[in-house]
Amino acid sequence: MIHELNTPLFIIIGRAELLQNERPDDPVVQEHLTIILAQAERLQEIIEGLRDEERGGAGNS
């Protein structure tokens, strides 16, 4: 399940980082991309927490 979440998230992060480099002089674009990347990082943390629970819960059944 974690893989299914990580793959699209990594694509979003990669494209946002590319756009940051392609449009460095556009402050509006940079602001939106900063928000996208910050929220993507937040999602990564949630996914990592789920992965940790998944690993820890597997041995407790």
Z-matrix of the N, CA and C atoms (Angstrom, degrees):
N
C 1 1.442
C 2 1.533 1 111.15
N 3 1.301 2 116.94 1 -39.77
C 4 1.458 3 120.80 2 -177.60
C 5 1.528 4 110.88 3 -61.90
N 6 1.318 5 116.32 4 -40.26
C 7 1.467 6 120.64 5 179.62
C 8 1.525 7 110.75 6 -58.72
N 9 1.329 8 116.68 7 -40.03
C 10 1.465 9 121.45 8 -179.04
C 11 1.525 10 111.89 9 -65.61
N 12 1.315 11 116.84 10 -24.15
C 13 1.469 12 120.66 11 176.72
C 14 1.521 13 111.69 12 -87.59
N 15 1.323 14 116.06 13 -40.05
C 16 1.461 15 120.34 14 -176.80
C 17 1.526 16 113.21 15 -67.00
N 18 1.313 17 117.54 16 -41.45
C 19 1.465 18 120.38 17 -174.41
C 20 1.527 19 112.43 18 -57.75
N 21 1.345 20 119.90 19 -54.01
C 22 1.468 21 118.28 20 179.32
C 23 1.528 22 112.60 21 -66.37
N 24 1.321 23 116.36 22 -32.22
C 25 1.463 24 119.70 23 179.17
C 26 1.529 25 110.33 24 -64.16
N 27 1.328 26 117.07 25 -43.52
C 28 1.468 27 120.50 26 178.83
C 29 1.524 28 111.57 27 -64.51
N 30 1.317 29 117.13 28 -33.78
C 31 1.469 30 120.53 29 176.72
C 32 1.526 31 109.85 30 -66.03
N 33 1.316 32 117.21 31 -43.23
C 34 1.472 33 121.56 32 178.18
C 35 1.522 34 110.24 33 -62.01
N 36 1.320 35 116.65 34 -46.15
C 37 1.469 36 120.71 35 -179.56
C 38 1.526 37 110.52 36 -62.38
N 39 1.320 38 116.37 37 -45.61
C 40 1.464 39 120.02 38 -179.16
C 41 1.514 40 112.44 39 -61.10
N 42 1.315 41 116.59 40 -44.58
C 43 1.468 42 120.03 41 -179.55
C 44 1.528 43 110.97 42 -67.36
N 45 1.316 44 117.49 43 -39.54
C 46 1.467 45 120.58 44 178.45
C 47 1.524 46 110.66 45 -63.22
N 48 1.327 47 116.95 46 -40.38
C 49 1.470 48 120.01 47 178.30
C 50 1.525 49 111.08 48 -66.26
N 51 1.324 50 117.05 49 -39.19
C 52 1.475 51 119.88 50 176.55
C 53 1.527 52 110.67 51 -62.30
N 54 1.321 53 116.58 52 -44.30
C 55 1.463 54 119.99 53 -179.94
C 56 1.522 55 111.71 54 -64.14
N 57 1.331 56 116.88 55 -34.87
C 58 1.470 57 119.22 56 176.62
C 59 1.519 58 110.14 57 -59.36
N 60 1.315 59 116.72 58 -39.70
C 61 1.469 60 120.68 59 -179.67
C 62 1.522 61 112.21 60 -76.35
N 63 1.325 62 117.18 61 -30.82
C 64 1.464 63 121.12 62 -178.69
C 65 1.527 64 112.74 63 -77.32
N 66 1.329 65 117.11 64 -27.63
C 67 1.472 66 120.98 65 -175.37
C 68 1.524 67 111.63 66 -126.99
N 69 1.331 68 118.52 67 52.92
C 70 1.468 69 120.09 68 -175.16
C 71 1.528 70 114.19 69 -67.45
N 72 1.327 71 117.57 70 -20.52
C 73 1.466 72 120.32 71 -175.89
C 74 1.525 73 113.51 72 -94.67
N 75 1.320 74 117.50 73 3.81
C 76 1.466 75 120.95 74 -178.90
C 77 1.531 76 109.05 75 -105.57
N 78 1.341 77 117.10 76 101.43
C 79 1.471 78 119.53 77 -174.91
C 80 1.525 79 113.69 78 -63.90
N 81 1.312 80 118.17 79 -31.87
C 82 1.464 81 120.28 80 179.54
C 83 1.526 82 109.76 81 -67.77
N 84 1.307 83 116.98 82 -45.74
C 85 1.464 84 121.33 83 178.14
C 86 1.524 85 109.71 84 -61.90
N 87 1.322 86 117.05 85 -44.23
C 88 1.458 87 120.65 86 -179.80
C 89 1.525 88 111.35 87 -61.29
N 90 1.318 89 116.56 88 -40.10
C 91 1.464 90 120.22 89 179.22
C 92 1.529 91 110.97 90 -63.38
N 93 1.325 92 116.41 91 -44.80
C 94 1.467 93 120.28 92 179.58
C 95 1.523 94 111.05 93 -65.09
N 96 1.305 95 116.91 94 -41.20
C 97 1.468 96 120.42 95 179.99
C 98 1.525 97 111.70 96 -67.78
N 99 1.309 98 116.77 97 -34.65
C 100 1.461 99 120.43 98 176.10
C 101 1.526 100 110.31 99 -62.36
N 102 1.317 101 116.44 100 -41.79
C 103 1.465 102 120.98 101 177.87
C 104 1.526 103 110.46 102 -65.12
N 105 1.331 104 116.65 103 -45.40
C 106 1.466 105 120.87 104 179.22
C 107 1.523 106 110.81 105 -58.79
N 108 1.316 107 116.26 106 -46.38
C 109 1.467 108 119.60 107 -178.42
C 110 1.525 109 112.13 108 -67.75
N 111 1.313 110 117.67 109 -36.25
C 112 1.469 111 120.41 110 178.57
C 113 1.531 112 110.25 111 -66.05
N 114 1.318 113 116.79 112 -42.24
C 115 1.462 114 120.03 113 179.42
C 116 1.527 115 111.21 114 -70.51
N 117 1.321 116 117.01 115 -33.93
C 118 1.461 117 120.40 116 176.01
C 119 1.527 118 110.52 117 -64.14
N 120 1.322 119 116.24 118 -39.18
C 121 1.466 120 120.47 119 177.20
C 122 1.526 121 109.88 120 -64.11
N 123 1.308 122 116.34 121 -39.95
C 124 1.464 123 120.95 122 177.76
C 125 1.529 124 110.39 123 -62.14
N 126 1.332 125 116.82 124 -42.98
C 127 1.461 126 120.53 125 177.09
C 128 1.526 127 111.75 126 -63.79
N 129 1.337 128 116.81 127 -38.45
C 130 1.463 129 120.16 128 177.13
C 131 1.525 130 110.54 129 -59.89
N 132 1.306 131 117.31 130 -41.20
C 133 1.461 132 120.97 131 178.93
C 134 1.528 133 111.09 132 -64.03
N 135 1.318 134 116.48 133 -40.34
C 136 1.467 135 120.36 134 178.03
C 137 1.526 136 109.94 135 -64.42
N 138 1.327 137 116.38 136 -44.20
C 139 1.462 138 121.06 137 179.40
C 140 1.519 139 110.73 138 -62.28
N 141 1.321 140 117.24 139 -41.83
C 142 1.461 141 120.51 140 177.54
C 143 1.526 142 110.89 141 -62.23
N 144 1.315 143 116.93 142 -38.91
C 145 1.457 144 120.53 143 176.67
C 146 1.520 145 111.56 144 -63.52
N 147 1.329 146 116.82 145 -41.64
C 148 1.462 147 120.78 146 176.61
C 149 1.521 148 111.11 147 -63.31
N 150 1.324 149 115.73 148 -40.87
C 151 1.464 150 120.21 149 179.05
C 152 1.530 151 110.07 150 -62.41
N 153 1.329 152 116.53 151 -42.90
C 154 1.460 153 120.45 152 179.11
C 155 1.534 154 110.50 153 -63.03
N 156 1.315 155 116.78 154 -42.44
C 157 1.474 156 120.53 155 178.08
C 158 1.523 157 110.73 156 -64.55
N 159 1.337 158 115.44 157 -40.97
C 160 1.458 159 120.50 158 179.37
C 161 1.529 160 110.72 159 -60.94
N 162 1.312 161 116.88 160 -44.21
C 163 1.461 162 121.85 161 179.58
C 164 1.525 163 111.48 162 -67.41
N 165 1.319 164 115.88 163 -43.39
C 166 1.459 165 120.15 164 -179.10
C 167 1.515 166 112.18 165 -70.77
N 168 1.314 167 116.52 166 -35.75
C 169 1.463 168 121.09 167 -178.61
C 170 1.511 169 113.22 168 -75.11
N 171 1.322 170 117.86 169 -22.41
C 172 1.461 171 120.88 170 -176.72
C 173 1.522 172 111.45 171 -65.30
N 174 1.302 173 117.61 172 -34.29
C 175 1.456 174 120.80 173 -179.17
C 176 1.511 175 114.36 174 -86.58
N 177 1.330 176 116.22 175 -9.95
C 178 1.458 177 120.25 176 -175.84
C 179 1.522 178 113.63 177 -95.11
N 180 1.329 179 119.44 178 1.31
C 181 1.459 180 121.92 179 -177.76
C 182 1.499 181 112.40 180 -77.50
